[in-house]
Amino acid sequence: MPTPSMPCKLQDVSAYFTNDEIRDLVYKAFQVWPCYYQLQAMKAIFSGKDVIGCAPTGASKTLSFWIAMLMAKKAKLTQQKVLVISPLNLLAKQNVDILLQAGFQALLLTGETFSAKLLGQIESGKYDVCVTNPEMLVGKKAVQETFQKPRIANKLLEVVLNEGHTVDQWADFCLNYKHIGDIHYTIPGDIPFYVASATLPPNLLPDVQDILNLQDELTELILYLNDRPDINLAVQTLVAPAKSYHDLDFLFPDGFTEDSPLPPKFLIFFDNTKETIDAGMDIPNIKFIGQYGVTATLPTIFQCFGRAAHGLGICADAVLWVEKKDTTEVRDKKIQRQPTAAITFLALTVPTTFAPPSTTVTTAPSASAITAPSTSAITAPSISATAATIPSTSATTPSSTSATAVPSAPSTTVNATHLVASKLKPKTLAVASKSNHLLCKPGEGCERCKAVDTQECCDICNPEYFEKYSVTYVKPKVTRQAYVKKLTDEVKATQEFKDLQRAIFSWCQDNAPKKLSPYMIASIRAQSFLSEPMINRIIKCAYARKLTGVDQLIKETNWHCDWAQELGPSLIDLLLKHLPLDDPEDLDELKDELSATIGDPNLISLEFFLQSIGYIQPKKQAPKWKRKLVSTKSNPPPKTTARC
């Protein structure tokens, strides 16, 4: 009897599996009840369609990658293998671990694990799932040739592209992402593509389809509203300089010790780090998420925020810290200062609508239509895509139920009125009902899909709640460090200098464990405790007799104030032990030597003497042309009268 093949394109899967049968398959394999989004996506894949799916972060989109494989194994189809393309090796390893725990044969194909033997095992059909990255699949010729072989291509059930928004966003600095769609033509057969993400705004969908070569008539969009009502949003303006990171002091308040209770699990993102953990990583029980600074795209911000509250019944807070230059008040002032022509040009360049693709969009039906649990398949109706418009400058109240679109750049939504009060999210073309949890489990409902509304909502609705994330900042008084002469090579060659340097390094090794963990000391040594440039500054100041107390130590080195107050006295004692202060008799001898050199002791002023021994910085003389100009102004030439 011949082995059955994949269902024909656009064929209804209800003839093969009902929703309850699919749920039973998934629960037996992973002990997890699949949600309605996962059923929709996999039924479309099993019927031979390409699928672009968008669901909120934490909606278990990863589980939907394996459901079609379970259905194919149950139906004993020829195509049972799954190829997963992941943007990060860490995320790929996480997917492989899930499959191995469930008893499936999974392979992680990266640059570290690549070998000819491994490709041979793939060709033999040993593995059910192969998880790789675009660099290997597109950039490695041996991997391309392996998957182009009919022996492997004929067994592929689907190609999954995890975190599909990276196809467009990462193509600028990773050229392999621009050519992922080429495997549509290099791998033989009509293999369905499944693109999954939590942030696919309408203006990004056409680009993703073009890069992946997805045809409109064979592509189904399953787009859910990616709202996270279990995450409270706030926007705060930095009160301290951005490089000082003083606004994060609330994480570890003053007096925090090893015996203090641990703070709730938190995660802070910074602009100097590329999108890594925010690209789909599943880290449970995060109660607080922070984005320090405005990133390039609004979807990236909500990818970061979406790492929070992964778990049943968990709520979290998310704060976006912005500089004053990114707020609407400062931006409006800049626009007012611009010429009228520039303002007119700016108004003309802002798009007014997003053009949605002409692709079938599927949304979940209303749960009110379900009267009783049934074993028949639930057919998702098709709706027409509507254009999403940019919100006006007027504020939208949190109770508003109308869908509001999000501009393409986060700079237009830094204003708390737009970003927080209306709880804007990257706009999708379809809105999921709040009763979708009844579609997953008719009757009692699904706890994972059930909307969790918090009382706090945002800093507009409840500003008092977010006061715990605020800090007070007093601008420090600017103190000028003393002028210190550079130590000569003769001084550095002396035994006194070497002994002092060796003693300071030994002091650091003894005191660093009091402030740093063993892991930090092993990885970065004591550099974060007392850096080498700071040690060099301490030695130069010690030779200049500038360090006689803790206050001077803080002023001359900018060392951590708390650490200096606690550990500074012992360091000062060490310096005075090796370089004691000069006696007044020694200073008199130095003055006598200086007088003998000059010849006339009356010419030696106090300022000149202090400059000579390095206690004060000599004044810089103004340029000759400037001195001449000042002299001319102070002594103007005599006025001459005109002669008749």
Secondary structure, DSSP 4 states (H G I P E B T S, - for coil): -PPP-PPPTT--GGGT--HHHHHHHHHHHHS-PPPHHHHHHHHHHHTT-EEEEE--TTS-GGGHHHHHHHHHHHHT-S--EEEEE-S-HHHHHHHHHHHHHTT--EEEESTTT--HHHHHHHHTT--SEEEE-HHHHHH-HHHHHHHHSHHHHTTEEEEEEESTTHHHHSTTT-GGGGGGGGHHHHS-S-PPEEEEES---TTTHHHHHHHHT--GGGEEEEE-----TTEEEEEEE-SS-GGGTGGGGGGS-TT--TTSPPPPPEEEEETTS-SSTTTT---TT--EEEEES--S-HHHHHHHHTTS--STT--EEEEEEE-GGGSHHHHHHHHHHS-HHHHHHHHHHS--EE---SSEEE-PPPGGG--S--SSPPPPPEE----EE---SS---TT--S-----SSGGGS-SHIIIIITT-----SS---TTTHHHHSTTT--TTTS----S--BTTT-GGGGGGG-----PPPP-PPPP-PPPPHHHHTSHHHHHHHHHHHHHHHHHGGGTS-HHHHHHHTTTTTS-HHHHHHHHHHHHTT--SSHHHHHHHH---HHHHHHHHHHHHHHHHHHSPPPPHHHHHHHHHHHHHHHS-GGG--HHHHHHHTTSSPPPPPPPHHHHHHHHHHHSPPPP-PPP-
